[in-house]
Amino acid sequence: MQVLVRDNNVDQALRVLKRRMQREGIFREMKARSFYEKPSERRVREKAEAVRRVRKLARKKAQREGLLPAPKKAPR
């Protein structure tokens, strides 16, 4: 992964790099690889992630169709 440093602004480049790594799931993968995971535990985890993903998509679809209220936006 590559990030350009503009105007010697390393802090901004680090923030961009961290955001990209977070979006790609690199931190989650590093944490998962830091210890051995049994194949049965891996199957259970992946199944739970799939269920969570499907429920999230269904919730978003219901919100778009107006069946559920949209989440409130946090003020900045």
SVG drawing of the C-alpha trace seen along z (x, -y; Angstrom):
<svg xmlns="http://www.w3.org/2000/svg" viewBox="-42 -22 51 50">
<polyline fill="none" stroke="black" stroke-width="0.4" points="0.0,0.0 1.4,-3.4 0.6,-6.9 2.0,-10.1 3.5,-12.6 2.6,-16.1 4.4,-19.3 6.4,-17.2 3.2,-16.6 3.9,-13.2 1.1,-13.4 -1.6,-13.7 0.0,-10.9 0.0,-8.6 -3.7,-9.4 -4.5,-8.5 -2.5,-5.3 -4.2,-4.2 -7.6,-5.0 -6.8,-2.9 -5.5,0.0 -8.6,-0.1 -10.9,-0.1 -9.0,2.9 -9.2,4.9 -5.5,5.2 -5.7,4.5 -8.4,7.1 -6.3,9.6 -3.1,8.9 -5.1,9.4 -6.5,12.7 -3.1,14.0 -1.4,13.1 -2.6,16.4 -3.6,19.8 -7.3,20.3 -8.7,23.8 -10.4,24.7 -13.7,25.2 -13.5,21.8 -12.7,20.3 -15.8,21.8 -17.9,20.5 -16.4,17.0 -16.9,16.8 -20.5,18.1 -21.2,15.4 -19.6,12.7 -21.7,13.8 -24.9,13.7 -24.0,10.2 -23.3,9.1 -26.7,10.4 -28.6,8.8 -26.8,5.4 -27.7,5.5 -31.4,6.4 -31.5,3.6 -30.1,1.1 -32.6,2.3 -35.5,1.9 -34.4,-1.6 -34.2,-2.6 -37.7,-1.2 -39.0,-3.2 -39.9,-0.1 -37.4,-1.2 -36.5,-4.7 -33.2,-6.0 -30.4,-6.3 -30.0,-9.7 -27.0,-11.6 -24.6,-12.8 -24.0,-16.5 -20.4,-17.6"/>
</svg>
